[in-house]
Structures are given as structure tokens and as C-alpha cells.
Amino acid sequence: MRFDYDELLRLIKYKYGSVNEFAKQMGMPEYSLYNRLKGRTGFKQSEIWLIMDKLEIPDSEMARYFFVTKDSK
């Protein structure tokens, strides 16, 4: 199952200006974040919670940003 992180990517760019800047704030290499956003590597639970905190995503919106599948669009 492949996930679609387009909404998450849009929010990152809106709030931080770039994936590179957000990756710095996350304390992770830019390529690692890109691999996750492209679905090459999965997000760890701890990363999901940290991203939600930094982007101020409420718990009720978690599925919208992290659990949309490619075929459900």
C-alpha cells in the first residue's frame, strides 16, 4: 500500500517555505524526509507525532496528512 503525502507536502511548504528548512527543524537530513514524502521509506510513529506538533496538525486531522492511499484519491 502506497500513501500520498501531497497534502503534507503543501502544508510543509506553506508553513516553512521549503522541505529543506522543515527537515532542518526536524533534525533530519533533507533526503530522509524526501524519501518519506515520496513513499520510498515509511514514517516512524515518533516522526509522525513530531511533524504533527511542528505543523500544528490536530489529532483529528492525522489521517488527512498521513493515511491517504494513492488509489483513494
N, C-alpha and C positions, 0 to 999 in steps of 0.2 A: 504494500500500500504506500503510495506516494502522497505527501502532503504539499499543499500550496501555501506558501508564505508571502504571497503578494501583498496582502493587507498589512502584515507585519512590516514588510519592507517599506511600504508607503509611510507608515507611522514612524519608523526609524528616521527616514529622510525628512519628514515633516518636523520632528522634534529635535533632531541632532544635525541635520544638514547633509550627513553622509554616513554610509556604513562604516567607513574608516574611523570617524570620530566616535561613533557609538561603540565600536569594537574596543577602542582605547578606554572608554568609560567602563566597559565591561571587564577590562583587564585580560582580553584575549586577542590573539593575532587576527588580523583582518581576514586572512584566508580561511581561518577556522569558522568565523561567523558566516562568510560567504558559502562555505561548504554546507553549513546547516541550512541556510536560506535557500540553497539550490536543491536540497534534499539528498545530498551525497552522504551526509552524516546526520545522525539524529541529535536532537537537543537532549541534554541531560535534564532531569527534573529540577536540579538546583539552578540550571541556566534559565529555564522557563520562569521560575519564581523571581530570579534576579531581573530578567528582562521585563516582567510584568511590573516589578517595583520601579525600575528606572523609567519606564514608559507610562507609568500610572494607569495600567490596564486593570480594571476591576476583575475580581474572580469570575463574575458572571459573564465576562467577555472573553475568557480564556479560549474557548472553543473557536471563536471567530478568528483568532490570530494563530492558533497552533494546531487545530484539528480539522481543517478543511481539506478534504481529499481532492486530488486533481480531477477525478471523474465526477465529483459532486457539484462542480461549477456550472 
